Protein backbone atom coordinates (compact mmCIF):
# COMPACT_ATOMS: atom_id res chain seq x y z
CA UNK A 1 0.00 0.00 0.00
CA UNK A 2 1.32 3.44 -0.89
CA UNK A 3 1.83 5.95 1.85
CA UNK A 4 0.42 9.30 0.61
CA UNK A 5 2.39 11.28 3.21
CA UNK A 6 5.63 10.22 1.49
CA UNK A 7 4.42 11.93 -1.67
CA UNK A 8 2.79 14.95 -0.07
CA UNK A 9 5.72 16.00 2.13
CA UNK A 10 8.30 16.38 -0.67
CA UNK A 11 5.78 18.17 -2.90
CA UNK A 12 4.81 20.52 -0.06
CA UNK A 13 8.46 21.20 0.77
CA UNK A 14 9.24 22.00 -2.87
CA UNK A 15 6.23 24.33 -3.09
CA UNK A 16 7.17 26.16 0.11
CA UNK A 17 10.77 26.45 -1.04
CA UNK A 18 9.65 27.95 -4.36
CA UNK A 19 7.35 30.41 -2.62
CA UNK A 20 10.02 31.41 -0.10
CA UNK A 21 12.75 31.87 -2.70
CA UNK A 22 10.38 33.67 -5.04
CA UNK A 23 9.21 36.10 -2.37
CA UNK A 24 12.76 36.72 -1.15
CA UNK A 25 14.02 37.60 -4.60
CA UNK A 26 10.95 39.73 -5.37
CA UNK A 27 11.66 41.89 -2.32
CA UNK A 28 15.33 42.29 -3.19
CA UNK A 29 16.28 44.87 -5.81
CA UNK A 30 17.89 43.32 -8.88
CA UNK A 31 21.10 45.28 -8.31
CA UNK A 32 21.44 43.81 -4.81
CA UNK A 33 20.49 40.24 -5.68
CA UNK A 34 23.29 37.79 -5.02
CA UNK A 35 22.95 34.27 -6.31
CA UNK A 36 24.82 31.22 -5.15
CA UNK A 37 27.67 30.23 -7.46
CA UNK A 38 26.74 27.53 -9.90
CA UNK A 39 28.63 24.26 -9.74
CA UNK A 40 31.75 24.57 -11.82
CA UNK A 41 32.06 22.50 -14.94
CA UNK A 42 34.97 20.11 -15.00
CA UNK A 43 37.91 21.68 -16.78
CA UNK A 44 40.96 20.08 -18.34
CA UNK A 45 44.65 20.21 -17.53
CA UNK A 46 47.64 18.78 -19.36
CA UNK A 47 49.64 16.23 -17.40
CA UNK A 48 52.75 18.33 -18.05
CA UNK A 49 51.14 21.35 -16.30
CA UNK A 50 50.41 19.50 -13.06
CA UNK A 51 52.65 20.22 -10.08
CA UNK A 52 55.43 17.64 -9.65
CA UNK A 53 53.76 16.36 -6.48
CA UNK A 54 50.67 15.41 -8.54
CA UNK A 55 52.98 13.38 -10.82
CA UNK A 56 54.30 11.64 -7.69
CA UNK A 57 50.74 10.85 -6.57
CA UNK A 58 49.74 9.52 -9.99
CA UNK A 59 52.85 7.30 -9.99
CA UNK A 60 51.92 5.97 -6.53
CA UNK A 61 48.39 5.23 -7.75
CA UNK A 62 49.76 3.43 -10.80
CA UNK A 63 52.04 1.28 -8.63
CA UNK A 64 49.41 0.63 -5.96
CA UNK A 65 51.06 2.60 -3.14
CA UNK A 66 52.20 2.79 -0.43
CA UNK A 67 50.44 6.09 0.22
CA UNK A 68 51.51 8.76 2.69
CA UNK A 69 48.09 9.17 4.36
CA UNK A 70 45.56 6.64 5.66
CA UNK A 71 42.78 8.48 3.79
CA UNK A 72 44.46 7.88 0.42
CA UNK A 73 42.52 5.42 -1.70
CA UNK A 74 39.26 5.93 0.17
CA UNK A 75 35.96 6.36 -1.64
CA UNK A 76 35.27 9.90 -2.85
CA UNK A 77 31.51 10.48 -2.68
CA UNK A 78 31.25 13.50 -5.03
CA UNK A 79 29.02 15.37 -2.55
CA UNK A 80 29.77 18.60 -4.39
CA UNK A 81 28.19 17.15 -7.52
CA UNK A 82 30.84 18.61 -9.80
CA UNK A 83 32.15 15.35 -11.23
CA UNK A 84 29.88 13.22 -13.42
CA UNK A 85 27.28 11.37 -11.35
CA UNK A 86 28.40 7.80 -10.72
CA UNK A 87 27.58 5.10 -8.19
CA UNK A 88 29.25 5.12 -4.77
CA UNK A 89 32.66 3.50 -4.98
CA UNK A 90 33.35 4.70 -8.52
CA UNK A 91 35.69 7.52 -7.39
CA UNK A 92 38.66 7.35 -5.00
CA UNK A 93 40.76 10.19 -3.61
CA UNK A 94 44.48 10.61 -3.04
CA UNK A 95 46.52 13.37 -1.44
CA UNK A 96 48.81 15.56 -3.51
CA UNK A 97 51.50 16.71 -1.09
CA UNK A 98 51.67 20.46 -0.57
CA UNK A 99 55.25 21.49 0.30
CA UNK A 100 55.44 23.25 3.66
CA UNK A 101 51.94 22.21 4.74
CA UNK A 102 51.59 20.59 8.16
CA UNK A 103 48.34 18.90 7.02
CA UNK A 104 47.19 17.05 3.92
CA UNK A 105 46.54 20.43 2.33
CA UNK A 106 43.85 21.09 -0.29
CA UNK A 107 45.29 19.33 -3.33
CA UNK A 108 43.95 15.94 -4.42
CA UNK A 109 43.78 13.50 -7.29
CA UNK A 110 40.38 11.85 -7.62
CA UNK A 111 40.33 8.80 -9.84
CA UNK A 112 37.38 7.29 -11.64
CA UNK A 113 37.10 3.62 -12.50
CA UNK A 114 37.69 4.26 -16.22
CA UNK A 115 41.27 4.03 -17.45
CA UNK A 116 43.14 7.35 -17.06
CA UNK A 117 40.10 9.07 -15.56
CA UNK A 118 42.06 11.25 -13.17
CA UNK A 119 40.84 14.58 -11.84
CA UNK A 120 43.03 17.18 -10.14
CA UNK A 121 41.75 19.67 -7.60
CA UNK A 122 43.93 22.34 -6.02
CA UNK A 123 41.09 23.81 -3.93
CA UNK A 124 39.72 20.86 -1.94
CA UNK A 125 36.93 19.85 -4.34
CA UNK A 126 35.64 23.33 -5.25
CA UNK A 127 36.74 22.71 -8.85
CA UNK A 128 38.22 19.84 -10.85
CA UNK A 129 40.31 19.43 -13.99
CA UNK A 130 40.37 16.18 -15.92
CA UNK A 131 44.00 15.24 -16.49
CA UNK A 132 44.89 14.92 -20.16
CA UNK A 133 47.68 12.33 -20.16
CA UNK A 134 48.63 12.99 -23.80
CA UNK A 135 50.07 16.48 -23.38
Phi, psi and omega in degrees: 000137181280143179260107184298333181294332178293331178274319185292317184299311179296323179294316179297318179298318179297318179296313179297320178299316179297317180295316181296311181296318180297317181289327179292320181283333178291328182276347182262127177301147183302324182290338181260354182294132178237124180256155177292144180296139178287153177301132181291144172285154178287128178268198180220146177218138176287141177309319182293342181265355177290152173296153183302329179294330176291323175299317179300315181296316179298323177293321177297318179299315181299323182270354178084020177099190008283153184257151184285342183231145181299332181285343182296131181092358180283162181294131173262123188269356177056040180299331180289338179072020181276318178286160177305141182291120179224167180291156178301133181101351180288321183255146174227150183244151181219144181284137168255114184304136174251111181305134178086350180278137178275352181239187177294342182075193186256351187271136180216157164250129174245124182256143170261170182288338179289152180298132181054037172260083183242131179244139178249134172231131178258356187232038176051056172077010176284333176209158181223148171236129173286128182282124175268108185281359183260002179226000000 
